[in-house]
Every structure is written in C-alpha cells, then in structure tokens.
Amino acid sequence: MASRESAFIDITPEVLLKAYSCGIFPMAESAEDPALYWIEPERRGIIPLDRFHVPDRLARTVRSTRYTVFVDRDFDAVIDGCAQPAAGRTRTWINGRIRSLYRKLYERGDCHSVEVYDGEALVGGLYGVSLGRAFFGESMFHCARDASKIALVHLVARLKAGHYRLLDTQFVTDHLRTFGAIEVSRPVYHKLLDTALVGEGDFAALAVDRPVSGETVLARLAAG
C-alpha cells in the first residue's frame, strides 16, 4: 500500500519517526521527483536476528584485515553511495528530501551508517533508522566485492550486542535471503514491531569511536 503526499508538505523528523512506529516508511519515485510516497507493504521483509546466517566464504572475508569498518564516520558519503546507479538499478529513489530528512535523523542520533573502507576509500556501507529496539534498514551499496555484505554482518553483530529485537529490511531480495531474510504478513510485522518498540536498543554497545574487528563481530554473532 502506498499513498502520495504533496511535495510541499513539510515532514519533520518527529513525523518520520512516528511513521516508522506505525509501520510506514517514505520513498520517492525518483531522485528528480520532490514528492514522497508513504509505503506500508502487505508483506514485510525482516531478518530474524537469532537466525542470521553468515556463509563460510564471507566469514573468511569478514575475518581478514583488508577492510576496516566504522560506524557514523561519514553518513553523507554513505547516502551518496546508496544513491548511485548500480547493476540492476539504473535509477534511485533517494531524492533531496530523503537526504535532508535522514541527515536530520542522523544529527539527532536516530539514524546510523555502517561504513566499509579499503584504506581511506569508502567501498561500501548501509544506513538505517534506530527506534526503540528496532532497526529499519534503508539502503546499502558497494563498489568492491562483498563490501555491503560485510557492512550487514557488522550491523547485525552490533544490533545483537545492543539487545535489538527487530531488523526490518522493508523487502526481501535474493541477496538478503542468503542471510536468513524472510517475509512476514502485515499483522505479524506489527506484532513484532510493537514488541521491539518497548525499551531502547544500544547501537553503541560495540565501539563507535574506532573500528571493530571482524574477529570481534563474528565472535559476537557466534555467542547468540
């Protein structure tokens, strides 16, 4: 289900967070379209945190020291990366209003990025909204093999360390299914969301002022 709102109606960070708490999120038709659509899918994508799966080959890459992973180091660059055309995605839904809204959430501490670096070059990452003990993944990108997957592994370890209850992926792709993503009905999703909105997750349960090693992340995932 989607509803279109006027390009001239101001959406504040407070309104945006309220929408998330009701199971609704915004998208734009394209980067050039100033209007936003409120989306509430009939079938919602989630990754059950207790069933997150890391393929063996990816685990070896996560454990290697080639990439360095930070959080909240360069939020704007992550959105820029997510907005770039990629294989199978020639257009982006990230318009100027989306950038402005999520930047404001980031400044409030309600939105976070996970960033993967090869030396000083940002080669992949993701961003999303944190509310209660729910994390709403918005978008991810990569320009080096496995970089977005590494970001997701680091995100899930951080969410588990911070006692989150729900990782919302909005939709399910073949890529996300390899990690254990599933679809649930709207009523089931709302029950999961209501539970996850009780209490506060701690996104900083793993370090935020320095990189976290792949060994640390995989050990946290193995701990359950």
Accessible surface in RSA format (square Angstrom, percent):
REM  Atomic radii and reference values for relative SASA: ProtOr
REM  Chains: A
REM  Algorithm: Lee & Richards
REM  Probe-radius: 1.40
REM  Slices: 20
REM RES _ NUM      All-atoms   Total-Side   Main-Chain    Non-polar    All polar
REM                ABS   REL    ABS   REL    ABS   REL    ABS   REL    ABS   REL
RES MET A   1   130.66  67.7  94.43  62.5  36.23  86.3  73.79  62.7  56.88  75.4
RES ALA A   2    62.50  57.5  29.57  45.6  32.93  74.9  30.18  42.5  32.32  85.6
RES SER A   3    61.55  52.0  55.62  74.2   5.94  13.7  46.65  99.3  14.90  20.9
RES ARG A   4   144.43  60.6 109.63  55.9  34.80  82.9  41.41  56.6 103.03  62.4
RES GLU A   5    19.95  11.5  13.83  10.5   6.12  14.6  19.91  38.5   0.04   0.0
RES SER A   6    45.96  38.8  33.98  45.3  11.98  27.6  32.08  68.3  13.88  19.4
RES ALA A   7    28.19  25.9  12.72  19.6  15.47  35.2  12.72  17.9  15.47  41.0
RES PHE A   8   190.82  95.5 158.77  98.3  32.06  83.4 165.20 100.2  25.62  73.3
RES ILE A   9    97.98  55.8  93.00  69.3   4.97  12.0  97.49  70.2   0.48   1.3
RES ASP A  10   111.12  77.8  87.99  87.6  23.13  54.7  39.98  94.1  71.13  70.9
RES ILE A  11     9.61   5.5   5.18   3.9   4.43  10.7   5.29   3.8   4.31  11.7
RES THR A  12    48.78  34.7  47.28  47.9   1.50   3.6  45.73  61.4   3.05   4.6
RES PRO A  13    17.79  13.0  17.79  16.2   0.00   0.0  17.79  14.7   0.00   0.0
RES GLU A  14   101.07  58.0  93.49  70.7   7.58  18.0  60.04 116.1  41.03  33.5
RES VAL A  15    72.72  47.9  69.53  62.9   3.19   7.7  72.00  62.6   0.72   1.9
RES LEU A  16     0.00   0.0   0.00   0.0   0.00   0.0   0.00   0.0   0.00   0.0
RES LEU A  17    18.50  10.3  18.50  13.2   0.00   0.0  18.50  13.0   0.00   0.0
RES LYS A  18   137.85  67.3 132.73  81.4   5.12  12.2  85.30  76.8  52.55  56.0
RES ALA A  19    12.20  11.2   7.07  10.9   5.13  11.7  11.97  16.9   0.24   0.6
RES TYR A  20     1.16   0.5   0.74   0.4   0.41   1.1   1.05   0.8   0.11   0.1
RES SER A  21    30.39  25.7  20.22  27.0  10.18  23.4  16.47  35.1  13.92  19.5
RES CYS A  22    54.05  40.9  44.49  49.6   9.56  22.5  16.71  42.3  37.34  40.3
RES GLY A  23     0.13   0.2   0.00   N/A   0.13   0.2   0.07   0.2   0.06   0.1
RES ILE A  24    47.54  27.1  47.47  35.4   0.07   0.2  47.47  34.2   0.07   0.2
RES PHE A  25     0.23   0.1   0.23   0.1   0.00   0.0   0.23   0.1   0.00   0.0
RES PRO A  26     0.00   0.0   0.00   0.0   0.00   0.0   0.00   0.0   0.00   0.0
RES MET A  27    41.82  21.7  41.82  27.7   0.00   0.0  35.11  29.8   6.71   8.9
RES ALA A  28     5.94   5.5   0.00   0.0   5.94  13.5   0.57   0.8   5.37  14.2
RES GLU A  29   102.10  58.6  86.91  65.7  15.19  36.2  28.52  55.2  73.58  60.1
RES SER A  30    11.71   9.9  11.71  15.6   0.00   0.0   2.96   6.3   8.75  12.3
RES ALA A  31    39.96  36.7  23.72  36.6  16.24  36.9  23.78  33.5  16.17  42.8
RES GLU A  32   148.63  85.3 118.76  89.8  29.87  71.1  75.67 146.4  72.97  59.6
RES ASP A  33    26.74  18.7  22.62  22.5   4.12   9.7  14.86  35.0  11.88  11.8
RES PRO A  34    75.80  55.2  70.45  64.2   5.35  19.5  75.76  62.5   0.04   0.3
RES ALA A  35     0.24   0.2   0.24   0.4   0.00   0.0   0.24   0.3   0.00   0.0
RES LEU A  36     0.37   0.2   0.37   0.3   0.00   0.0   0.37   0.3   0.00   0.0
RES TYR A  37    51.38  24.0  51.29  29.2   0.09   0.2  31.77  23.9  19.61  24.2
RES TRP A  38    46.21  18.5  43.45  21.0   2.76   6.5  29.47  15.7  16.74  27.2
RES ILE A  39    26.55  15.1  26.53  19.8   0.02   0.0  26.55  19.1   0.00   0.0
RES GLU A  40    19.71  11.3  19.35  14.6   0.35   0.8   2.07   4.0  17.63  14.4
RES PRO A  41    11.13   8.1   5.86   5.3   5.27  19.2   9.84   8.1   1.29   8.0
RES GLU A  42   113.87  65.4 107.30  81.2   6.56  15.6  50.97  98.6  62.90  51.4
RES ARG A  43   121.09  50.8 114.69  58.5   6.40  15.2  50.92  69.6  70.17  42.5
RES ARG A  44     3.62   1.5   3.62   1.8   0.00   0.0   0.89   1.2   2.73   1.7
RES GLY A  45     0.65   0.8   0.00   N/A   0.65   0.8   0.00   0.0   0.65   1.5
RES ILE A  46     9.75   5.5   9.75   7.3   0.00   0.0   9.75   7.0   0.00   0.0
RES ILE A  47     1.38   0.8   0.05   0.0   1.33   3.2   0.05   0.0   1.33   3.6
RES PRO A  48    17.94  13.1   8.93   8.1   9.01  32.8  17.94  14.8   0.00   0.0
RES LEU A  49    16.10   9.0  11.68   8.4   4.43  11.1  11.68   8.2   4.43  11.9
RES ASP A  50   121.09  84.8  90.20  89.8  30.89  73.0  42.16  99.2  78.93  78.7
RES ARG A  51   151.86  63.8 136.09  69.4  15.77  37.6  64.90  88.7  86.96  52.7
RES PHE A  52    28.54  14.3   1.94   1.2  26.60  69.2   1.94   1.2  26.60  76.1
RES HIS A  53    98.97  54.1  95.77  66.6   3.20   8.2  62.93  64.9  36.04  41.9
RES VAL A  54    26.43  17.4  12.40  11.2  14.03  33.8  12.40  10.8  14.03  38.1
RES PRO A  55    42.83  31.2  40.79  37.2   2.03   7.4  42.83  35.4   0.00   0.0
RES ASP A  56   111.67  78.2 104.26 103.8   7.41  17.5  25.45  59.9  86.22  86.0
RES ARG A  57    91.77  38.5  88.97  45.4   2.79   6.6  57.06  78.0  34.71  21.0
RES LEU A  58     3.19   1.8   2.93   2.1   0.26   0.7   2.93   2.1   0.26   0.7
RES ALA A  59    16.30  15.0  16.30  25.2   0.00   0.0  16.30  23.0   0.00   0.0
RES ARG A  60   146.25  61.4 138.15  70.4   8.10  19.3  66.16  90.4  80.09  48.5
RES THR A  61    34.05  24.2  26.98  27.3   7.07  16.8  18.90  25.4  15.14  22.9
RES VAL A  62     6.58   4.3   0.00   0.0   6.58  15.9   1.10   1.0   5.48  14.9
RES ARG A  63   106.03  44.5  94.67  48.3  11.36  27.0  36.72  50.2  69.30  42.0
RES SER A  64    51.76  43.7  33.71  45.0  18.05  41.6  42.14  89.7   9.62  13.5
RES THR A  65   132.65  94.3 108.25 109.7  24.40  58.2  78.80 105.8  53.85  81.4
RES ARG A  66   151.31  63.5 129.12  65.8  22.19  52.8  55.76  76.2  95.55  57.9
RES TYR A  67    23.89  11.2   8.28   4.7  15.61  40.6   6.70   5.0  17.19  21.2
RES THR A  68    48.61  34.6  45.39  46.0   3.22   7.7  21.03  28.2  27.58  41.7
RES VAL A  69     8.96   5.9   5.71   5.2   3.26   7.8   5.71   5.0   3.26   8.8
RES PHE A  70    38.44  19.2  36.32  22.5   2.12   5.5  38.44  23.3   0.00   0.0
RES VAL A  71     9.37   6.2   3.87   3.5   5.50  13.2   3.87   3.4   5.50  14.9
RES ASP A  72    40.41  28.3  25.26  25.1  15.15  35.8  13.58  32.0  26.83  26.8
RES ARG A  73   116.84  49.1  83.53  42.6  33.31  79.3  32.70  44.7  84.14  51.0
RES ASP A  74    63.42  44.4  58.75  58.5   4.68  11.1  12.23  28.8  51.20  51.1
RES PHE A  75     3.83   1.9   0.71   0.4   3.12   8.1   0.71   0.4   3.12   8.9
RES ASP A  76    65.77  46.1  63.19  62.9   2.59   6.1  26.82  63.1  38.96  38.9
RES ALA A  77    27.04  24.9  21.73  33.5   5.31  12.1  23.47  33.1   3.57   9.5
RES VAL A  78     0.00   0.0   0.00   0.0   0.00   0.0   0.00   0.0   0.00   0.0
RES ILE A  79     3.98   2.3   3.98   3.0   0.00   0.0   3.98   2.9   0.00   0.0
RES ASP A  80    63.40  44.4  63.37  63.1   0.03   0.1  20.63  48.5  42.78  42.7
RES GLY A  81    11.74  14.5   0.00   N/A  11.74  14.5   9.39  25.8   2.35   5.3
RES CYS A  82     1.74   1.3   0.00   0.0   1.74   4.1   0.00   0.0   1.74   1.9
RES ALA A  83     8.06   7.4   3.25   5.0   4.81  10.9   3.25   4.6   4.81  12.7
RES GLN A  84   101.39  56.7 101.18  73.9   0.21   0.5  34.43  73.3  66.96  50.8
RES PRO A  85    90.93  66.3  70.86  64.6  20.07  72.9  71.53  59.1  19.39 120.5
RES ALA A  86    51.16  47.0  33.08  51.0  18.08  41.1  46.56  65.6   4.60  12.2
RES ALA A  87   111.31 102.3  68.80 106.2  42.52  96.7  81.43 114.7  29.88  79.2
RES GLY A  88    91.02 112.2   0.00   N/A  91.02 112.2  43.93 120.6  47.09 105.5
RES ARG A  89    68.61  28.8  64.35  32.8   4.26  10.1  43.96  60.1  24.65  14.9
RES THR A  90   117.63  83.7  98.61 100.0  19.02  45.3  74.66 100.3  42.97  65.0
RES ARG A  91   148.97  62.5 134.06  68.3  14.92  35.5  68.09  93.1  80.88  49.0
RES THR A  92    20.95  14.9  16.18  16.4   4.77  11.4  16.91  22.7   4.04   6.1
RES TRP A  93    43.54  17.5  41.94  20.3   1.60   3.8  24.06  12.8  19.48  31.6
RES ILE A  94     2.85   1.6   0.49   0.4   2.35   5.7   0.49   0.4   2.35   6.4
RES ASN A  95     3.48   2.4   1.90   1.8   1.58   3.8   3.45   8.3   0.03   0.0
RES GLY A  96    49.76  61.4   0.00   N/A  49.76  61.4  35.40  97.1  14.36  32.2
RES ARG A  97    51.48  21.6  46.81  23.9   4.68  11.1  34.67  47.4  16.82  10.2
RES ILE A  98     0.00   0.0   0.00   0.0   0.00   0.0   0.00   0.0   0.00   0.0
RES ARG A  99    84.10  35.3  82.69  42.2   1.40   3.3  36.51  49.9  47.58  28.8
RES SER A 100    53.22  45.0  44.75  59.7   8.47  19.5  33.72  71.8  19.50  27.3
RES LEU A 101     9.15   5.1   9.00   6.4   0.15   0.4   9.15   6.4   0.00   0.0
RES TYR A 102     0.00   0.0   0.00   0.0   0.00   0.0   0.00   0.0   0.00   0.0
RES ARG A 103    76.38  32.1  76.38  38.9   0.00   0.0  25.64  35.0  50.74  30.8
RES LYS A 104    91.16  44.5  90.32  55.4   0.84   2.0  48.45  43.6  42.71  45.5
RES LEU A 105     0.00   0.0   0.00   0.0   0.00   0.0   0.00   0.0   0.00   0.0
RES TYR A 106    49.17  23.0  41.75  23.8   7.42  19.3  20.57  15.5  28.60  35.3
RES GLU A 107   121.09  69.5  83.43  63.1  37.66  89.7  37.02  71.6  84.08  68.6
RES ARG A 108   114.97  48.3  77.47  39.5  37.50  89.3  44.70  61.1  70.27  42.6
RES GLY A 109    42.22  52.1   0.00   N/A  42.22  52.1  26.07  71.5  16.14  36.2
RES ASP A 110    30.05  21.1  29.75  29.6   0.30   0.7   0.30   0.7  29.75  29.7
RES CYS A 111     0.48   0.4   0.00   0.0   0.48   1.1   0.00   0.0   0.48   0.5
RES HIS A 112    22.01  12.0  21.77  15.1   0.24   0.6  17.81  18.4   4.20   4.9
RES SER A 113     0.00   0.0   0.00   0.0   0.00   0.0   0.00   0.0   0.00   0.0
RES VAL A 114     0.98   0.6   0.98   0.9   0.00   0.0   0.98   0.8   0.00   0.0
RES GLU A 115     0.00   0.0   0.00   0.0   0.00   0.0   0.00   0.0   0.00   0.0
RES VAL A 116     0.00   0.0   0.00   0.0   0.00   0.0   0.00   0.0   0.00   0.0
RES TYR A 117    13.62   6.4  13.58   7.7   0.03   0.1  11.23   8.4   2.39   2.9
RES ASP A 118    51.45  36.0  43.69  43.5   7.76  18.4   4.62  10.9  46.83  46.7
RES GLY A 119    55.90  68.9   0.00   N/A  55.90  68.9  43.03 118.1  12.86  28.8
RES GLU A 120   150.24  86.3 125.60  95.0  24.64  58.7  67.76 131.1  82.48  67.3
RES ALA A 121    56.13  51.6  46.69  72.0   9.45  21.5  54.97  77.4   1.16   3.1
RES LEU A 122    38.21  21.3  18.75  13.4  19.46  48.9  18.75  13.2  19.46  52.4
RES VAL A 123    13.92   9.2  13.92  12.6   0.00   0.0  13.92  12.1   0.00   0.0
RES GLY A 124     0.00   0.0   0.00   N/A   0.00   0.0   0.00   0.0   0.00   0.0
RES GLY A 125     0.00   0.0   0.00   N/A   0.00   0.0   0.00   0.0   0.00   0.0
RES LEU A 126     5.69   3.2   5.69   4.1   0.00   0.0   5.69   4.0   0.00   0.0
RES TYR A 127     0.40   0.2   0.00   0.0   0.40   1.1   0.00   0.0   0.40   0.5
RES GLY A 128     0.00   0.0   0.00   N/A   0.00   0.0   0.00   0.0   0.00   0.0
RES VAL A 129     0.00   0.0   0.00   0.0   0.00   0.0   0.00   0.0   0.00   0.0
RES SER A 130    15.13  12.8  10.57  14.1   4.57  10.5   1.87   4.0  13.26  18.6
RES LEU A 131    39.13  21.8  36.70  26.3   2.42   6.1  39.13  27.5   0.00   0.0
RES GLY A 132     6.41   7.9   0.00   N/A   6.41   7.9   2.81   7.7   3.60   8.1
RES ARG A 133    54.66  23.0  54.66  27.9   0.00   0.0   6.50   8.9  48.16  29.2
RES ALA A 134     0.00   0.0   0.00   0.0   0.00   0.0   0.00   0.0   0.00   0.0
RES PHE A 135     0.36   0.2   0.36   0.2   0.00   0.0   0.36   0.2   0.00   0.0
RES PHE A 136     0.40   0.2   0.40   0.2   0.00   0.0   0.40   0.2   0.00   0.0
RES GLY A 137    18.93  23.3   0.00   N/A  18.93  23.3  15.84  43.5   3.09   6.9
RES GLU A 138    12.85   7.4   0.42   0.3  12.43  29.6   1.04   2.0  11.82   9.6
RES SER A 139    19.05  16.1   5.61   7.5  13.44  30.9  11.41  24.3   7.64  10.7
RES MET A 140    48.09  24.9  40.23  26.6   7.86  18.7  35.03  29.8  13.07  17.3
RES PHE A 141    23.61  11.8  17.24  10.7   6.37  16.6  23.61  14.3   0.00   0.0
RES HIS A 142   105.62  57.7  86.89  60.4  18.73  47.9  49.88  51.4  55.74  64.9
RES CYS A 143    92.61  70.1  55.25  61.6  37.35  87.8  43.51 110.2  49.10  52.9
RES ALA A 144    20.67  19.0  11.30  17.4   9.37  21.3  20.67  29.1   0.00   0.0
RES ARG A 145   170.92  71.8 153.84  78.4  17.08  40.7  72.00  98.4  98.91  59.9
RES ASP A 146    11.79   8.3   5.02   5.0   6.77  16.0   1.98   4.7   9.81   9.8
RES ALA A 147     0.00   0.0   0.00   0.0   0.00   0.0   0.00   0.0   0.00   0.0
RES SER A 148     6.87   5.8   6.87   9.2   0.00   0.0   0.46   1.0   6.41   9.0
RES LYS A 149    62.57  30.5  62.57  38.4   0.00   0.0  21.30  19.2  41.27  44.0
RES ILE A 150     3.24   1.8   3.24   2.4   0.00   0.0   3.24   2.3   0.00   0.0
RES ALA A 151     0.00   0.0   0.00   0.0   0.00   0.0   0.00   0.0   0.00   0.0
RES LEU A 152     5.49   3.1   5.49   3.9   0.00   0.0   5.49   3.9   0.00   0.0
RES VAL A 153     0.00   0.0   0.00   0.0   0.00   0.0   0.00   0.0   0.00   0.0
RES HIS A 154    11.59   6.3  10.09   7.0   1.50   3.8   4.41   4.5   7.18   8.4
RES LEU A 155     2.71   1.5   2.70   1.9   0.02   0.0   2.71   1.9   0.00   0.0
RES VAL A 156     0.00   0.0   0.00   0.0   0.00   0.0   0.00   0.0   0.00   0.0
RES ALA A 157     0.00   0.0   0.00   0.0   0.00   0.0   0.00   0.0   0.00   0.0
RES ARG A 158     8.40   3.5   8.40   4.3   0.00   0.0   0.01   0.0   8.39   5.1
RES LEU A 159     0.00   0.0   0.00   0.0   0.00   0.0   0.00   0.0   0.00   0.0
RES LYS A 160    31.19  15.2  23.19  14.2   8.00  19.1  15.39  13.9  15.80  16.8
RES ALA A 161    16.17  14.9   5.85   9.0  10.32  23.5   6.55   9.2   9.62  25.5
RES GLY A 162     1.72   2.1   0.00   N/A   1.72   2.1   0.47   1.3   1.25   2.8
RES HIS A 163   126.30  69.0 119.74  83.2   6.57  16.8  80.63  83.1  45.68  53.1
RES TYR A 164    11.77   5.5   0.78   0.4  10.99  28.6   0.00   0.0  11.77  14.5
RES ARG A 165   129.83  54.5 102.64  52.3  27.18  64.7  25.38  34.7 104.45  63.3
RES LEU A 166     6.59   3.7   5.13   3.7   1.45   3.7   6.59   4.6   0.00   0.0
RES LEU A 167     2.78   1.5   2.45   1.8   0.33   0.8   2.45   1.7   0.33   0.9
RES ASP A 168     0.30   0.2   0.30   0.3   0.00   0.0   0.00   0.0   0.30   0.3
RES THR A 169    22.66  16.1   8.35   8.5  14.30  34.1  10.64  14.3  12.01  18.2
RES GLN A 170     9.88   5.5   9.88   7.2   0.00   0.0   1.15   2.5   8.72   6.6
RES PHE A 171    91.41  45.7  89.08  55.2   2.33   6.1  90.45  54.8   0.97   2.8
RES VAL A 172    21.09  13.9   0.00   0.0  21.09  50.8   0.00   0.0  21.09  57.2
RES THR A 173    69.06  49.1  62.83  63.7   6.23  14.8  67.29  90.4   1.77   2.7
RES ASP A 174   117.42  82.3 109.60 109.1   7.82  18.5  38.85  91.4  78.58  78.4
RES HIS A 175    60.85  33.3  50.18  34.9  10.67  27.3  47.23  48.7  13.63  15.9
RES LEU A 176    19.07  10.6  19.07  13.6   0.00   0.0  19.07  13.4   0.00   0.0
RES ARG A 177   125.91  52.9 110.47  56.3  15.44  36.8  40.62  55.5  85.28  51.7
RES THR A 178    74.20  52.8  60.53  61.4  13.67  32.6  66.63  89.5   7.57  11.4
RES PHE A 179     0.98   0.5   0.98   0.6   0.00   0.0   0.98   0.6   0.00   0.0
RES GLY A 180    23.09  28.5   0.00   N/A  23.09  28.5  19.94  54.7   3.14   7.0
RES ALA A 181     5.67   5.2   0.00   0.0   5.67  12.9   0.00   0.0   5.67  15.0
RES ILE A 182    57.71  32.8  56.49  42.1   1.21   2.9  57.71  41.6   0.00   0.0
RES GLU A 183    73.37  42.1  56.96  43.1  16.41  39.1   5.84  11.3  67.53  55.1
RES VAL A 184    16.55  10.9  13.26  12.0   3.29   7.9  16.55  14.4   0.00   0.0
RES SER A 185    32.61  27.6  30.81  41.1   1.81   4.2  24.85  52.9   7.76  10.9
RES ARG A 186    52.31  22.0  51.10  26.0   1.21   2.9  23.14  31.6  29.17  17.7
RES PRO A 187    89.91  65.5  81.59  74.4   8.33  30.3  88.65  73.2   1.26   7.8
RES VAL A 188    67.56  44.5  67.49  61.1   0.07   0.2  67.53  58.7   0.03   0.1
RES TYR A 189     1.52   0.7   1.52   0.9   0.00   0.0   1.52   1.1   0.00   0.0
RES HIS A 190    50.31  27.5  50.30  35.0   0.00   0.0  35.20  36.3  15.11  17.6
RES LYS A 191   148.18  72.3 142.84  87.6   5.34  12.7  88.92  80.0  59.26  63.1
RES LEU A 192    69.44  38.7  66.13  47.3   3.31   8.3  67.21  47.2   2.23   6.0
RES LEU A 193     0.18   0.1   0.18   0.1   0.00   0.0   0.18   0.1   0.00   0.0
RES ASP A 194    87.63  61.4  80.31  79.9   7.32  17.3  28.51  67.1  59.12  59.0
RES THR A 195    61.51  43.8  55.90  56.7   5.62  13.4  33.45  44.9  28.06  42.4
RES ALA A 196     0.02   0.0   0.02   0.0   0.00   0.0   0.02   0.0   0.00   0.0
RES LEU A 197    51.37  28.6  30.96  22.1  20.41  51.3  31.02  21.8  20.35  54.8
RES VAL A 198   102.73  67.6  98.63  89.3   4.10   9.9 102.73  89.3   0.00   0.0
RES GLY A 199    43.75  54.0   0.00   N/A  43.75  54.0  32.71  89.8  11.04  24.7
RES GLU A 200   142.78  82.0 116.57  88.2  26.21  62.4  59.45 115.0  83.33  68.0
RES GLY A 201    15.48  19.1   0.00   N/A  15.48  19.1   0.00   0.0  15.48  34.7
RES ASP A 202    73.00  51.1  69.43  69.1   3.57   8.4  27.41  64.5  45.59  45.5
RES PHE A 203    13.25   6.6   9.21   5.7   4.04  10.5   9.21   5.6   4.04  11.6
RES ALA A 204    56.16  51.6  39.47  60.9  16.69  38.0  39.47  55.6  16.69  44.2
RES ALA A 205    42.63  39.2   9.33  14.4  33.30  75.8  14.29  20.1  28.34  75.1
RES LEU A 206    25.55  14.2  22.93  16.4   2.61   6.6  25.55  17.9   0.00   0.0
RES ALA A 207    23.90  22.0   5.51   8.5  18.39  41.8  17.14  24.1   6.76  17.9
RES VAL A 208    67.29  44.3  52.32  47.4  14.97  36.1  52.68  45.8  14.61  39.6
RES ASP A 209   117.96  82.6  80.40  80.0  37.56  88.8  44.83 105.5  73.13  72.9
RES ARG A 210   145.49  61.1 141.88  72.3   3.61   8.6  50.22  68.6  95.27  57.7
RES PRO A 211    59.64  43.5  45.06  41.1  14.58  53.0  45.18  37.3  14.47  89.9
RES VAL A 212    17.14  11.3   9.48   8.6   7.66  18.5  13.11  11.4   4.03  10.9
RES SER A 213    61.69  52.1  45.97  61.4  15.71  36.2  51.46 109.6  10.22  14.3
RES GLY A 214    10.08  12.4   0.00   N/A  10.08  12.4   0.36   1.0   9.72  21.8
RES GLU A 215    96.61  55.5  94.24  71.3   2.37   5.6  48.62  94.0  47.99  39.2
RES THR A 216    63.14  44.9  56.87  57.7   6.27  15.0  36.94  49.6  26.20  39.6
RES VAL A 217     0.62   0.4   0.62   0.6   0.00   0.0   0.62   0.5   0.00   0.0
RES LEU A 218    21.16  11.8  17.18  12.3   3.98  10.0  17.55  12.3   3.61   9.7
RES ALA A 219    64.14  59.0  49.81  76.9  14.33  32.6  57.66  81.2   6.48  17.2
RES ARG A 220    60.21  25.3  56.37  28.7   3.84   9.1  27.04  37.0  33.17  20.1
RES LEU A 221    25.37  14.1  14.60  10.4  10.77  27.1  14.76  10.4  10.62  28.6
RES ALA A 222    90.68  83.4  50.24  77.5  40.44  92.0  62.09  87.4  28.58  75.7
RES ALA A 223    80.18  73.7  36.97  57.1  43.21  98.3  49.77  70.1  30.41  80.6
RES GLY A 224    59.83  73.8   0.00   N/A  59.83  73.8  51.32 140.8   8.51  19.1
END  Absolute sums over single chains surface
CHAIN  1 A    10377.9       8289.5       2088.4       5835.6       4542.3
END  Absolute sums over all chains
TOTAL         10377.9       8289.5       2088.4       5835.6       4542.3
